[in-house]
Amino acid sequence: MTYQEAFQKYLDIDPFTADTDELLKLCNKLQISLYDGAKTRDNLLNLLIESAIEPNFNSDKITAFYNYPPHEAALAKIEKDSNGSLVAKRFEIYYKGLELANGYKELTDYQEQEKRLIQAQEKRASLDKVSYPIDKDFIEALKKGLPECCGVAVGFDRLMLLTKEAALINN
């Protein structure tokens, strides 16, 4: 299920076009508690996913959640989807209410990657969060060339949680 399909199916809203005010109204309507700093568009979208979309995923089936908005790209390429909308080519895999994996089509353009890393640190600074130096070795490696590739990280702790049928990761 795409990011956009999930928002349209479960919340009757388009996450690509909804503005901050619309998202705030929806959170209030759904009685979603807002923490300090939650009133940014990105944070509101994440709260809606966690509170109103993820709980709808069938716990007995694996759910693939993909084609995120470009602002969620991080290290992923941004490409046009079948509707012509720009999307981040990344995905998350859910099973039994847990996010088990997170993957994406790797961004191989060193200039775009450096620009995104700088923007991410500027955003952190504007939110009074700790900023981190840009990994220059990573950028230099990208300059040398990276073939088209994808990556996925699997939460081993979460897999173990499922095998033990524990309720909390720290169990």
N, C-alpha and C positions, 0 to 999 in steps of 0.2 A: 504494500500500500504506500503510495507516495505521501509525502508530508502534506501537500495541498489536498489530496483526497481525504486524508484523515480529518483535517480541519473542517472540510466541507461536509463530510458524513456525520461527524459527531458534534460539531459546533455550528454548522451552517454559516461559516465565515471563510473568506479567502485570506489565508495568512500572508499572501504576497501583496495584497492591496489594502488590507485593514490597517488603519492608523492607530496610534497609541490610545486615543480617546475611545475608539471602538473596542479595543482590547481591554481597557480598564473597565468599561461598562459591562463587558462580558464576564470578566473576573468578579465584579460586584454581583451581577445577576446569579452567578454560580456559587457565590459566597466563598470564594477562594481568598484565603488570608494573604495579604501582601506584606512582605518583610521590607525593612528599610532598603531603599535602592531598587526595589522591584518594579518601579514605575517606568522603566525604559521599555521600549518596544521589544527588544530582544529578550529581556527577562520575563516580560508578560507572556510572550509566546512560549517560553520554556515552562513557565508555571502552568499554562493551559495544557501543554503536552503532559506534564507530570500528573496534574489533577483531573483532567477531563478526557484525555485521549488514551494514555497508556492503560488505565483501568478497563477500557473496552476491548483491549486485545485479548483474543481467546487464549486462556491459560493452558489449554491442552494442545495448542498448535504453535509452531514457530511462526513469528510474524517478522517480516522484513519491512522496515520503515526507511524510505529512501527519497532522494531528490529534494534535499533541504534548500531553503532560500540561500542566495549568495552570501548573506552576512554570516552564515553558519559554515562557510567553506573551510576556514583554517588552512590545512595543508592540501585540500582537495581542489581539483580542477572545477571550473565553472563552465558549463556547456548548456546549449539549448535542449529542452526536453521536446517531446512529441508535439506539444502545443506551441512551441516557439518561445517559451519562457526560459529565462536564465535560471539554472539551478546548480547547486553544489552537488557534485557527483560523489555523495557519501551516503552511508547507510548505517542503520543499527539493527541488530537482531535481538528479538525478545522471545522469551519462553517462560511460562509459568510466572508471569509478572515481573521478570527480571530482565534487565538489559544485559545480554551475554557478550555481545561483540559490537565493535564500532570499526567501520572501514571506509575506505575512499579510494578514488582514482587519484593517484599522486599528481600534484602540481609540479611540473618539471621546469617551468620558466623561472629562472633565478631572480629576474627583476621584479616580477609579480610577487614572488614569495617574499623577497626582502621588503617590498612595499607593504604587504599584509602584516608582516612581523612588526614593522615600525608602527603601523596603525593600531595594532593590538596593544602595544606598549603605551602608546599615547592615550588610548581609551582607558587602560588600567590606571594611568597617572591621573586622568580627569576624574576618575571615581575614587581617588585617594587609595588605590591599591598598590601593592609593591610592584615595581617595574623590574624587568629582567633584561640583561644585555642581549642584543641580537647575536645569535650563534653564527659568527663569521665563517667558521669552518664549514658549517652546513651550506651557507651561501656559496662559498668557494667550490665545494663539491658539486653543487648544482650547476655552477658555471662550466664545469668540465663535462657535463652532460649526464642525464639520467634517462634511460629508456622508458617508454610508456610502461607503466606498472601500476599495480594496486596493492594496497596493504590492508590488513585487518588485525585488530588486537582483540583477543579473547580474554575475558575475565576468568582466570583460573579459579580464583576464590569463589566466584559465583557458580561455576560448574560444580565445585566441591559442595557448595551449599545445596544444590539440587540433588546431588547423590546422597547426601546425608539427610535431606528433607528438613533441614534446620530452618528456623524462622528468621534468624539474623546472621549476618556474615561473621560477627565476632563470636558466634557459638562454635 
